[in-house]
Structures are given as C-alpha cells and as structure tokens.
Amino acid sequence: MDYELLKAKEFLNVYQFIAGSRYPFHYVDFINQEGDKKHQIFTFEVESDQSYRFYDVKIELENHEVVSTKCNCKEPLMGNLCRHVAACLVHYKEEIFALTDEEIQAEVSKNLLEKYYEDATKKEIVIKKQIFLECELTFVYRENEATLKVKIGENKLYVLNNKINQFFNAYETQEGKVSFGKDFVYDPRVHYFKKEDEHLLMFLKNIYRASM
C-alpha cells in the first residue's frame, strides 16, 4: 500500500474513509500549505454537496501525524470530524502526507524489515509469507439479515468459521498456530498480512469481540 494511503487510513476510521472517498473530488480545493518539515498547516475550501455553501477546512500536522482538524460547517460529526475534513484527507493524501526522499528510503527499509524476523532457536533469518484476506458479505433482504464470511490463506483460501477466536488470539499475541488442514497452518511468526488487510482485521476483530 502507498504510504500516503496508509497514513490516511490510520487516522480515519472505516466510515470516515468511505465518506471521504465518496465526497466529490472537484468539490475540494487545496488553498494553501504553510510551515516546515516538522509542523505543517493545510488549508482547503470545500463546496457543500447539499447547498450553495463553501466551508473552510484546516488540517494541522506534526511530524507527519495529524494533530488537529477544523471545519466551519454545522454537519453532524462522524466520531471526531466531518465529511469535509475526511474528503480533504482522502483526496489530498499525497500532498498532506508527502515524504522527503530520505524519509521514503527509511520507510521502504522499515517495511522490508517487517517482513523478516530472526528465529532465536534456529539462529537464521526466516522469510515471512504473505497471507491473503477475503471478506464476503451476503444480504438476505426478506429476513433483513446479513452474513459475513471471512477467508484467509496462501494459495487457497480457508473460511475461519469456528476457528475465528483461535485465529484472533494468535494474531493479537503473535503466538501459537491455527491449523486449517494439512495444506495450511497459520503461524503469525512466519505469516504477514498487507497493511490494508491489517486495518480490516482490526475492524473485524473489534466487531467480533464486541459481539461476544
């Protein structure tokens, strides 16, 4: 995943990110950027998608982290911000979270190191394998119900089903293994997910824990 997209998703929750993505891009104008590498303030003008109004948005960052957001609209907030701020963060993420060449090189090195770990018992470097995640949401309109099927795997995907609690425990603690048959055993020490999948897993985990 691009660094800028990752940073936007780190700050926004799922609903905020969706709302920002759906807001028309041509309604959002980038006005100004001021500050230095460590502290920056971005100013935007966002046209309302419901009336002939324009709103002023300010986003303040310190060391590439969003520390405050402001908008002079009176729309209901989604958590701690409105749709206009979310739209600015999504549509102008490349400008807001831009890195210098040195920072990009450091970020790439960090991501590469995350895919390896040193096994203390074998004293060797083990290459981690990427695990794929797939979510299938089915609506039953007549019964007003929805079912979610979560699958993970390498070459073949396996449904979590009754192993979901065991999987989340292993994923959170980075310990233990979960067997899905002879062809696939999930081991957090040797498997990793893409960054966007990790965010989705955290969202699913919170829903699952809340329903217990």
VENRA-V879852 format. One record per pair of residues at least 4 apart in sequence whose ideal C-beta (glycine too) atoms are under 8 Angstrom apart, sorted by the first residue. I is the first residue (numbers start at 1). J is the second residue. Records with the same first field share a line. If there is no record, write none. Layout:
I->J  J
//
This chain:
1->5  6  194  195  196
2->6
3->7  97  99  104  107
4->8  93  94  96  97  98
5->9  93  196
6->10  195  196
7->11  64  93  96  97
8->12  17  89  90  93  96  97
9->17  196  199
10->199
11->66  89
12->16  17  20  86  89  90
13->17  78  79
14->18  203
15->19  78  79
16->20  78  79  81  86
17->21  86  90
18->22
19->23  78  83  86  87
20->83  85  86  87  88  89  90  91
21->90
23->27  28  46  49  83  84  86  87  90  91
24->28  49
25->91
27->46  47  48  49  87
28->44  45  46  47  84  87  88  91  92
29->44  45  46  47
30->42  44  92  95
31->43  44  45
32->42  43
33->40  41  42  43  95
34->40  41  43
35->39  40  41
36->40
37->100
38->62  63
39->60  61  62
40->60  61
41->58  59  60  61
42->58  59  60  61  88  92  95  96
43->56  57  58
44->56  57  58  59  84  88  92
45->54  55  56  57
46->54  55  57  71  84  87  88
47->53  54  55
48->52  53  54  55  73
53->73
55->71  72  73  84
56->70  71  72
57->69  70  71  84  85  88
58->68  69  70  71
59->66  68  69  70  85  88  89  96
60->66  67  68  69
61->65  66  67  96  97
62->67
64->97  99  103
66->89
69->80  81  85
70->85
71->81  82  84  85
73->82  84
75->82  83  84
76->82
77->81  82
78->82  83  86
81->85  86
82->86
83->87
84->88
85->89
86->90
87->91
88->92  96
89->93  96
92->96
93->97
94->98
99->103  104  107
100->104
101->105
102->106
103->107
104->108
105->109
106->110
107->111
108->112
109->113
110->114
111->115
112->116
114->192
115->127  128  192
116->125  126  127  128
117->125  126  128  189
118->123  124  125  126
119->123  124  126  189
122->126
126->189  190
128->190  191  192
129->154  190  191  192
130->154  191  192  193  194
131->152  153  154  186  191  192  193  197
132->152  153  154  157  197
133->150  151  152  193  194  197  200  201
134->150  151  152  157
135->148  149  150  151  200  204
136->148  149  150  151
137->146  147  148  149
138->146  147  148  149
139->145  146
140->144  145  146  147
148->204
149->159
150->159  160  164  204
151->157  158  159  160
152->157  158  160  167  186
153->157  158  180  184
154->184
156->183  184
158->180  181  184
160->164  167
163->167  178  180
164->168  208
165->169  208
166->170  176  178
167->171  178  186
168->172  205  208  209
169->173  176
170->174  175  176  177  178  186  187  188
171->188  201  205
172->205
173->188
174->188  189
175->188
176->188
177->185  186  187
178->185  186
179->184  185  186
180->184  185  186
186->191
187->191
193->197  198  201
194->198
195->199
196->200
197->201
198->202
199->203
200->204
201->205
202->206
203->207
204->208
205->209
206->210
207->211
208->212
//
